[in-house]
Amino acid sequence: MSQCLVVMYHYVRDRHNGPESAIRGLDVATFEQQLDILCDTLKPIDWSTLVAWQTGRVSIDAPTFLLTFDDGLSDHAEVVAPVLEERGLRGVFFVSTAMLVDRVMATAHQIHLLLCHMDAEDLSTQVRQRAIDAGVNQEELLAADDDAHRRAYAYESADRAALKRLLTYGLPIELRNDIVASLFAENVGDSADYAARWYMNWEAIATMRRDGHTIGGHGHVHEPLLRLSPEDQQRDMARCVAVLRDGLGPGVRPFSYPFGSVDWDLARRCGACGFVNGFTTVRGWVGQRDHAHQLSRVDTIHVDSFLEKELACLRS
């Protein structure tokens, strides 16, 4: 049966002593073990093959897998690329372009680092108090605490998940950014210094592309796009397209929706902006006839259980 398992990764790094060891991610040995399992079970393909298969230009006679990496992290050039090279594998690397041109930290990554340097309860208290001081009422502070948003952070402890839901989906974006930036400066350090080492630069990205990897877009400012107006969605993706074109030249590219947030209208806008396909965080196989701009992916933390269940079904 022809179908593709698209695997999603973020941080891939070995943990060292210090606060940042608390960053949730995959250590290198576990990453390599998962690659071994994938290669033993499925056939690897690259992005161009996926596109050719979905458009009917090539056929695939066995289940396959495609590796994708979100956020344009320095981990991907320094750790992931050499591991893939050893195995002859190629991946898709999605970058948020504001991090490239402005060298700023995405708010999501500032939150990750704040949770390394502060107790989650203390951070939550400070965030909520600053929001109340800015005029946010208690009802607004609870607005993000629904079932859909709980599922998005099911892997977190209850207090950390509630805080991430509030910061990602609850507070007004500009206020949230101001609160996080001020707390980051007070408790972590200079965001520009962190950005310089947290993300890939143009040189690293160009090298990876020359080595046969695919570079795609992950939004400009790395916000859940469904939180933005249709006009701002279009503006964000168009800016992402323009930055990648200016930095890498013309070409066709894929897109990964930040936080996986997408609906049919956003998927249509993604295509209209010029992205060939769009990847979500909805768990499942990609089929040949699936909508090109709403493609499923499986997070690395779910891959083993997903394969065990799905391959058992295929064999039965």
Secondary structure, 3 states (H helix, E strand, C coil): CCCEEEEEECCECCCCCCHHHHCCCECHHHHHHHHHHHHHHCEECCHHHHHHHHCCCCCCCCCEEEEEEECCEHHHHHHHHHHHHHHCCCEEEEECHHHHHCCCCCHHHHHHHHHHHCCHHHHHHHHHHHHHHCCCCHHHHCCCCCHHHHHHCCCCCHHHHHHHHHHHHHCCHHHHHHHHHHHHHHHCCCHHHHHHHHECCHHHHHHHHHCCCEEEECCCCCCCHHHCCHHHHHHHHHHHHHHHHHHHCCCCEEEECHHHCCCHHHHHHHHHCCEEEEECCCCCCECCCCCCCCECCEEHHHHHHHHHHHHHHHHC
